[in-house]
Amino acid sequence: MFATPAYAQTAGAAAAAGPMDMILQFLPLILLVVLFYFLMIRPQQRRMKAHQQMVAELKRGDSVVLSSGLLGKVVRVEDKEVGLEIATGVTVKVVRTMIAEVRVRGEPAPANDSKS
C-alpha cells in the first residue's frame, strides 16, 4: 500500500543477482579471515614450534626460567619432567613444558664411556 515503485524495483533486481555479486559480497569476509590467519594464527604456531624445540634441546646444566618466574639450574632431565635446583641443595621436579626460557646453556655433560 505504501511501497514506492523504486523500492519494488530494487527488490526485483536483488533476486536476479548473479553468482559474481554473491562472491563480491563475501569477499570482505574472506579477506578478513585470511588477514586473521597471517596476523594471529601463523605467528602463534611459530612460537609454539620454537618452544617445543627449546624444551626438546634441554640438557643438564642449563639455567632456565619457569613460566612462574622461578629461576633454576637443570640437574636431571627425564621424559616429561625436569629436576631443577632452585637453591643449593633444594631440587624440585618441574613439568618440561612450564619452562619459558633458557637463559644460559650449560656445558655438555661428560661422556661416561672413557676408560681410565
OpenMM code with the backbone's topology and positions (N, CA, C; nanometers):
from openmm import Vec3, app, unit

residues = "MET PHE ALA THR PRO ALA TYR ALA GLN THR ALA GLY ALA ALA ALA ALA ALA GLY PRO MET ASP MET ILE LEU GLN PHE LEU PRO LEU ILE LEU LEU VAL VAL LEU PHE TYR PHE LEU MET ILE ARG PRO GLN GLN ARG ARG MET LYS ALA HIS GLN GLN MET VAL ALA GLU LEU LYS ARG GLY ASP SER VAL VAL LEU SER SER GLY LEU LEU GLY LYS VAL VAL ARG VAL GLU ASP LYS GLU VAL GLY LEU GLU ILE ALA THR GLY VAL THR VAL LYS VAL VAL ARG THR MET ILE ALA GLU VAL ARG VAL ARG GLY GLU PRO ALA PRO ALA ASN ASP SER LYS SER".split()
positions = [
    Vec3(0.0812, -0.1165, 0.0000),
    Vec3(0.0000, 0.0000, 0.0000),
    Vec3(0.0872, 0.1250, 0.0000),
    Vec3(0.1900, 0.1319, 0.0842),
    Vec3(0.2769, 0.2480, 0.0873),
    Vec3(0.4108, 0.2228, 0.0167),
    Vec3(0.4272, 0.1112, -0.0479),
    Vec3(0.5526, 0.0788, -0.1154),
    Vec3(0.5721, 0.1696, -0.2343),
    Vec3(0.6888, 0.2231, -0.2451),
    Vec3(0.7183, 0.3108, -0.3587),
    Vec3(0.7634, 0.2257, -0.4765),
    Vec3(0.7489, 0.2750, -0.5947),
    Vec3(0.7918, 0.1985, -0.7128),
    Vec3(0.9426, 0.1707, -0.7121),
    Vec3(1.0237, 0.2630, -0.6584),
    Vec3(1.1692, 0.2418, -0.6555),
    Vec3(1.2037, 0.1247, -0.5644),
    Vec3(1.1363, 0.1123, -0.4516),
    Vec3(1.1613, 0.0012, -0.3594),
    Vec3(1.1240, -0.1312, -0.4248),
    Vec3(1.0176, -0.1341, -0.4954),
    Vec3(0.9736, -0.2559, -0.5626),
    Vec3(1.0716, -0.2959, -0.6715),
    Vec3(1.1315, -0.2017, -0.7385),
    Vec3(1.2276, -0.2330, -0.8438),
    Vec3(1.3571, -0.2895, -0.7862),
    Vec3(1.4055, -0.2371, -0.6740),
    Vec3(1.5296, -0.2883, -0.6160),
    Vec3(1.5106, -0.4277, -0.5599),
    Vec3(1.3947, -0.4585, -0.5118),
    Vec3(1.3698, -0.5934, -0.4601),
    Vec3(1.3738, -0.6939, -0.5735),
    Vec3(1.3227, -0.6596, -0.6890),
    Vec3(1.3262, -0.7499, -0.8036),
    Vec3(1.4675, -0.7652, -0.8577),
    Vec3(1.5469, -0.6585, -0.8519),
    Vec3(1.6842, -0.6638, -0.9024),
    Vec3(1.7723, -0.7486, -0.8118),
    Vec3(1.7487, -0.7471, -0.6800),
    Vec3(1.8288, -0.8264, -0.5865),
    Vec3(1.8037, -0.9750, -0.6052),
    Vec3(1.6837, -1.0101, -0.6438),
    Vec3(1.6524, -1.1514, -0.6656),
    Vec3(1.7210, -1.2033, -0.7903),
    Vec3(1.7496, -1.1157, -0.8847),
    Vec3(1.8123, -1.1576, -1.0090),
    Vec3(1.9645, -1.1450, -1.0046),
    Vec3(2.0234, -1.1224, -0.8855),
    Vec3(2.1690, -1.1068, -0.8730),
    Vec3(2.2385, -1.2367, -0.9095),
    Vec3(2.3499, -1.2238, -0.9795),
    Vec3(2.4234, -1.3406, -1.0247),
    Vec3(2.5241, -1.3894, -0.9214),
    Vec3(2.5946, -1.4982, -0.9541),
    Vec3(2.6931, -1.5532, -0.8603),
    Vec3(2.8117, -1.4595, -0.8369),
    Vec3(2.8432, -1.3748, -0.9329),
    Vec3(2.9540, -1.2813, -0.9153),
    Vec3(2.9224, -1.1802, -0.8060),
    Vec3(2.7956, -1.1371, -0.7993),
    Vec3(2.7551, -1.0436, -0.6943),
    Vec3(2.7663, -1.1076, -0.5561),
    Vec3(2.7364, -1.2355, -0.5456),
    Vec3(2.7476, -1.3048, -0.4161),
    Vec3(2.8934, -1.3153, -0.3734),
    Vec3(2.9833, -1.3418, -0.4691),
    Vec3(3.1258, -1.3506, -0.4367),
    Vec3(3.1761, -1.2147, -0.3887),
    Vec3(3.1310, -1.1079, -0.4540),
    Vec3(3.1719, -0.9745, -0.4128),
    Vec3(3.1184, -0.9387, -0.2750),
    Vec3(3.0040, -0.9927, -0.2374),
    Vec3(2.9504, -0.9675, -0.1038),
    Vec3(3.0322, -1.0389, 0.0028),
    Vec3(3.0836, -1.1589, -0.0273),
    Vec3(3.1595, -1.2363, 0.0707),
    Vec3(3.3087, -1.2064, 0.0674),
    Vec3(3.3563, -1.1313, -0.0294),
    Vec3(3.4976, -1.1014, -0.0424),
    Vec3(3.5557, -1.0324, 0.0813),
    Vec3(3.4913, -0.9323, 0.1395),
    Vec3(3.5484, -0.8718, 0.2617),
    Vec3(3.5602, -0.9724, 0.3773),
    Vec3(3.4643, -1.0608, 0.3904),
    Vec3(3.4700, -1.1621, 0.4957),
    Vec3(3.5855, -1.2584, 0.4718),
    Vec3(3.6056, -1.2990, 0.3478),
    Vec3(3.7156, -1.3902, 0.3136),
    Vec3(3.8498, -1.3213, 0.3388),
    Vec3(3.8619, -1.1952, 0.3010),
    Vec3(3.9854, -1.1210, 0.3249),
    Vec3(4.0131, -1.1046, 0.4741),
    Vec3(3.9104, -1.0872, 0.5521),
    Vec3(3.9252, -1.0751, 0.6973),
    Vec3(3.9762, -1.2052, 0.7585),
    Vec3(3.9266, -1.3178, 0.7115),
    Vec3(3.9729, -1.4479, 0.7612),
    Vec3(4.1194, -1.4704, 0.7249),
    Vec3(4.1584, -1.4375, 0.6030),
    Vec3(4.2981, -1.4526, 0.5599),
    Vec3(4.3892, -1.3617, 0.6416),
    Vec3(4.3491, -1.2395, 0.6632),
    Vec3(4.4260, -1.1457, 0.7435),
    Vec3(4.4407, -1.1958, 0.8869),
    Vec3(4.3341, -1.2472, 0.9438),
    Vec3(4.3367, -1.3022, 1.0789),
    Vec3(4.4356, -1.4173, 1.0876),
    Vec3(4.4402, -1.5023, 0.9855),
    Vec3(4.5327, -1.6159, 0.9853),
    Vec3(4.6776, -1.5675, 0.9880),
    Vec3(4.7114, -1.4715, 0.9023),
    Vec3(4.8502, -1.4275, 0.8938),
    Vec3(4.8931, -1.3407, 1.0118),
    Vec3(4.8008, -1.2728, 1.0773),
    Vec3(4.8370, -1.1874, 1.1895),
    Vec3(4.8277, -1.2563, 1.3253),
    Vec3(4.7471, -1.3611, 1.3375),
    Vec3(4.7256, -1.4228, 1.4682),
    Vec3(4.7677, -1.5694, 1.4737),
    Vec3(4.7178, -1.6495, 1.3857),
    Vec3(4.7360, -1.7947, 1.3963),
    Vec3(4.8771, -1.8364, 1.3580),
    Vec3(4.9280, -1.7891, 1.2469),
    Vec3(5.0604, -1.8316, 1.1992),
    Vec3(5.1734, -1.7937, 1.2949),
    Vec3(5.1797, -1.6708, 1.3486),
    Vec3(5.2856, -1.6399, 1.4460),
    Vec3(5.2765, -1.7248, 1.5728),
    Vec3(5.1540, -1.7554, 1.6160),
    Vec3(5.1382, -1.8397, 1.7350),
    Vec3(5.1915, -1.9801, 1.7086),
    Vec3(5.1696, -2.0334, 1.5896),
    Vec3(5.2220, -2.1657, 1.5565),
    Vec3(5.3739, -2.1640, 1.5548),
    Vec3(5.4341, -2.0574, 1.5045),
    Vec3(5.5803, -2.0462, 1.5038),
    Vec3(5.6364, -2.0414, 1.6455),
    Vec3(5.5722, -1.9631, 1.7338),
    Vec3(5.6179, -1.9567, 1.8727),
    Vec3(5.6064, -2.0922, 1.9404),
    Vec3(5.4994, -2.1649, 1.9120),
    Vec3(5.4789, -2.2958, 1.9724),
    Vec3(5.5863, -2.3942, 1.9257),
    Vec3(5.6211, -2.3927, 1.7973),
    Vec3(5.7255, -2.4812, 1.7455),
    Vec3(5.8614, -2.4469, 1.8064),
    Vec3(5.8911, -2.3177, 1.8195),
    Vec3(6.0181, -2.2759, 1.8791),
    Vec3(6.0265, -2.3200, 2.0252),
    Vec3(5.9160, -2.3100, 2.0984),
    Vec3(5.9139, -2.3521, 2.2390),
    Vec3(5.9329, -2.5028, 2.2495),
    Vec3(5.8671, -2.5794, 2.1631),
    Vec3(5.8826, -2.7248, 2.1655),
    Vec3(6.0266, -2.7644, 2.1349),
    Vec3(6.0904, -2.6950, 2.0419),
    Vec3(6.2293, -2.7247, 2.0095),
    Vec3(6.3203, -2.6901, 2.1272),
    Vec3(6.2960, -2.5783, 2.1939),
    Vec3(6.3755, -2.5383, 2.3087),
    Vec3(6.3644, -2.6415, 2.4204),
    Vec3(6.2431, -2.6883, 2.4459),
    Vec3(6.2218, -2.7868, 2.5518),
    Vec3(6.2863, -2.9206, 2.5146),
    Vec3(6.2840, -2.9561, 2.3868),
    Vec3(6.3445, -3.0822, 2.3430),
    Vec3(6.4964, -3.0785, 2.3546),
    Vec3(6.5579, -2.9614, 2.3378),
    Vec3(6.7032, -2.9484, 2.3444),
    Vec3(6.7554, -2.9232, 2.4853),
    Vec3(6.6700, -2.9288, 2.5853),
    Vec3(6.7076, -2.9034, 2.7233),
    Vec3(6.8057, -3.0093, 2.7719),
    Vec3(6.9100, -2.9657, 2.8447),
    Vec3(7.0076, -3.0611, 2.8975),
    Vec3(7.0545, -3.0171, 3.0351),
    Vec3(7.1247, -3.1072, 3.1006),
    Vec3(7.1742, -3.0802, 3.2353),
    Vec3(7.2711, -2.9626, 3.2328),
    Vec3(7.2594, -2.8739, 3.3297),
    Vec3(7.3475, -2.7582, 3.3399),
    Vec3(7.2875, -2.6305, 3.2845),
    Vec3(7.1749, -2.6376, 3.2164),
    Vec3(7.1109, -2.5176, 3.1614),
    Vec3(7.0464, -2.4365, 3.2736),
    Vec3(7.0613, -2.3068, 3.2680),
    Vec3(6.9897, -2.2177, 3.3593),
    Vec3(6.8605, -2.1775, 3.2906),
    Vec3(6.7489, -2.1965, 3.3588),
    Vec3(6.6190, -2.1753, 3.2968),
    Vec3(6.5311, -2.0840, 3.3817),
    Vec3(6.4291, -2.0302, 3.3173),
    Vec3(6.3253, -1.9523, 3.3835),
    Vec3(6.1938, -2.0249, 3.3602),
    Vec3(6.1189, -2.0496, 3.4668),
    Vec3(5.9880, -2.1136, 3.4540),
    Vec3(5.8830, -2.0094, 3.4186),
    Vec3(5.7687, -2.0543, 3.3757),
    Vec3(5.6610, -1.9612, 3.3403),
    Vec3(5.6121, -1.8833, 3.4614),
    Vec3(5.6390, -1.9335, 3.5820),
    Vec3(5.6009, -1.8615, 3.7039),
    Vec3(5.7041, -1.7569, 3.7430),
    Vec3(5.8208, -1.7567, 3.6741),
    Vec3(5.9250, -1.6606, 3.7053),
    Vec3(6.0363, -1.7182, 3.7913),
    Vec3(6.0250, -1.8425, 3.8310),
    Vec3(6.1252, -1.9078, 3.9142),
    Vec3(6.2497, -1.9392, 3.8321),
    Vec3(6.3676, -1.9103, 3.8875),
    Vec3(6.4941, -1.9364, 3.8202),
    Vec3(6.5567, -2.0618, 3.8793),
    Vec3(6.6267, -2.1377, 3.7970),
    Vec3(6.6932, -2.2565, 3.8471),
    Vec3(6.7885, -2.3147, 3.7457),
    Vec3(6.8568, -2.4203, 3.7901),
    Vec3(6.9539, -2.4892, 3.7057),
    Vec3(6.9097, -2.6338, 3.6906),
    Vec3(6.9106, -2.6840, 3.5684),
    Vec3(6.8655, -2.8204, 3.5406),
    Vec3(6.9717, -2.9177, 3.5917),
    Vec3(6.9282, -3.0119, 3.6769),
    Vec3(7.0200, -3.1141, 3.7280),
    Vec3(6.9830, -3.2533, 3.6785),
    Vec3(6.8606, -3.2709, 3.6319),
    Vec3(6.8163, -3.4021, 3.5833),
    Vec3(6.7100, -3.3805, 3.4760),
    Vec3(6.7219, -3.4538, 3.3665),
    Vec3(6.6265, -3.4425, 3.2559),
    Vec3(6.5608, -3.5778, 3.2368),
    Vec3(6.4286, -3.5811, 3.2408),
    Vec3(6.3503, -3.7022, 3.2174),
    Vec3(6.2580, -3.6775, 3.0987),
    Vec3(6.1708, -3.7756, 3.0699),
    Vec3(6.0807, -3.7613, 2.9550),
    Vec3(5.9883, -3.6410, 2.9681),
    Vec3(5.9091, -3.6360, 3.0727),
    Vec3(5.8084, -3.5305, 3.0882),
    Vec3(5.8455, -3.4293, 3.1964),
    Vec3(5.9437, -3.4618, 3.2797),
    Vec3(5.9783, -3.3756, 3.3923),
    Vec3(6.1265, -3.3430, 3.3919),
    Vec3(6.1619, -3.2397, 3.4692),
    Vec3(6.2999, -3.1944, 3.4823),
    Vec3(6.3265, -3.1718, 3.6304),
    Vec3(6.4429, -3.2143, 3.6767),
    Vec3(6.4861, -3.1815, 3.8120),
    Vec3(6.5541, -3.0465, 3.8081),
    Vec3(6.5047, -2.9526, 3.8869),
    Vec3(6.5533, -2.8151, 3.8830),
    Vec3(6.6057, -2.7764, 4.0201),
    Vec3(6.7307, -2.7336, 4.0255),
    Vec3(6.7898, -2.6877, 4.1513),
    Vec3(6.7624, -2.5383, 4.1631),
    Vec3(6.6786, -2.5015, 4.2612),
    Vec3(6.6412, -2.3605, 4.2769),
    Vec3(6.7254, -2.2908, 4.3829),
    Vec3(6.7908, -2.3679, 4.4669),
    Vec3(6.8848, -2.3159, 4.5666),
    Vec3(6.9820, -2.4289, 4.5974),
    Vec3(7.0894, -2.3986, 4.6662),
    Vec3(7.1880, -2.5009, 4.6974),
    Vec3(7.1236, -2.6102, 4.7813),
    Vec3(7.1186, -2.7304, 4.7271),
    Vec3(7.0621, -2.8443, 4.7980),
    Vec3(6.9110, -2.8566, 4.7884),
    Vec3(6.8450, -2.7669, 4.7156),
    Vec3(6.6991, -2.7713, 4.7017),
    Vec3(6.6648, -2.8019, 4.5553),
    Vec3(6.6123, -2.9224, 4.5333),
    Vec3(6.5773, -2.9643, 4.3980),
    Vec3(6.4279, -2.9909, 4.3912),
    Vec3(6.3647, -2.9417, 4.2865),
    Vec3(6.2215, -2.9641, 4.2656),
    Vec3(6.2003, -3.0278, 4.1300),
    Vec3(6.0893, -3.1012, 4.1175),
    Vec3(6.0507, -3.1577, 3.9888),
    Vec3(5.9580, -3.0593, 3.9194),
    Vec3(5.9837, -3.0371, 3.7901),
    Vec3(5.9065, -2.9408, 3.7124),
    Vec3(5.8658, -3.0067, 3.5814),
    Vec3(5.7445, -2.9803, 3.5381),
    Vec3(5.6982, -3.0286, 3.4082),
    Vec3(5.7751, -2.9517, 3.3003),
    Vec3(5.8260, -3.0242, 3.2012),
    Vec3(5.9126, -2.9633, 3.0987),
    Vec3(5.8474, -2.8470, 3.0255),
    Vec3(5.7192, -2.8588, 2.9979),
    Vec3(5.6524, -2.7551, 2.9185),
    Vec3(5.6360, -2.6237, 2.9944),
    Vec3(5.6590, -2.6226, 3.1249),
    Vec3(5.6473, -2.4997, 3.2029),
    Vec3(5.7735, -2.4149, 3.1971),
    Vec3(5.8772, -2.4621, 3.1281),
    Vec3(5.9990, -2.3845, 3.1125),
    Vec3(5.9744, -2.2812, 3.0031),
    Vec3(5.9894, -2.1542, 3.0403),
    Vec3(5.9584, -2.0457, 2.9480),
    Vec3(6.0801, -2.0001, 2.8689),
    Vec3(6.1998, -2.0114, 2.9297),
    Vec3(6.3182, -1.9557, 2.8650),
    Vec3(6.4422, -2.0270, 2.9167),
    Vec3(6.5384, -2.0481, 2.8286),
    Vec3(6.6695, -2.0985, 2.8686),
    Vec3(6.7630, -1.9794, 2.8658),
    Vec3(6.8131, -1.9411, 2.9838),
    Vec3(6.8980, -1.8224, 2.9928),
    Vec3(7.0418, -1.8529, 2.9516),
    Vec3(7.1011, -1.9536, 3.0157),
    Vec3(7.2401, -1.9872, 2.9893),
    Vec3(7.2474, -2.1354, 2.9583),
    Vec3(7.3056, -2.1662, 2.8432),
    Vec3(7.3252, -2.3063, 2.8078),
    Vec3(7.4433, -2.3593, 2.8866),
    Vec3(7.4249, -2.4765, 2.9497),
    Vec3(7.5327, -2.5385, 3.0256),
    Vec3(7.6272, -2.6139, 2.9352),
    Vec3(7.7405, -2.6511, 2.9911),
    Vec3(7.8355, -2.7337, 2.9176),
    Vec3(7.7783, -2.8729, 2.9051),
    Vec3(7.8029, -2.9406, 2.7946),
    Vec3(7.7525, -3.0766, 2.7809),
    Vec3(7.8121, -3.1673, 2.8888),
    Vec3(7.7314, -3.2581, 2.9371),
    Vec3(7.7783, -3.3498, 3.0407),
    Vec3(7.8841, -3.4419, 2.9802),
    Vec3(7.9912, -3.4707, 3.0579),
    Vec3(8.0958, -3.5580, 3.0041),
    Vec3(8.0429, -3.6992, 2.9834),
    Vec3(8.0928, -3.7628, 2.8798),
    Vec3(8.0505, -3.8991, 2.8491),
    Vec3(8.1129, -3.9958, 2.9488),
    Vec3(8.0413, -4.0995, 2.9838),
    Vec3(8.0884, -4.1992, 3.0788),
    Vec3(8.1553, -4.3181, 3.0112),
    Vec3(8.1897, -4.3042, 2.8847),
    Vec3(8.2476, -4.4165, 2.8117),
    Vec3(8.4001, -4.4156, 2.8139),
    Vec3(8.4606, -4.3147, 2.8771),
    Vec3(8.6072, -4.3124, 2.8826),
    Vec3(8.6569, -4.4092, 2.9887),
    Vec3(8.7564, -4.4888, 2.9540),
    Vec3(8.8114, -4.5894, 3.0453),
    Vec3(8.9454, -4.5391, 3.0979),
    Vec3(8.9594, -4.5360, 3.2300),
    Vec3(9.0852, -4.4915, 3.2874),
    Vec3(9.1520, -4.6018, 3.3644),
] * unit.nanometer
topology = app.Topology()
chain = topology.addChain("A")
for resn in residues:
    res = topology.addResidue(resn, chain)
    for name in ("N", "CA", "C"):
        topology.addAtom(name, app.Element.getBySymbol(name[0]), res)
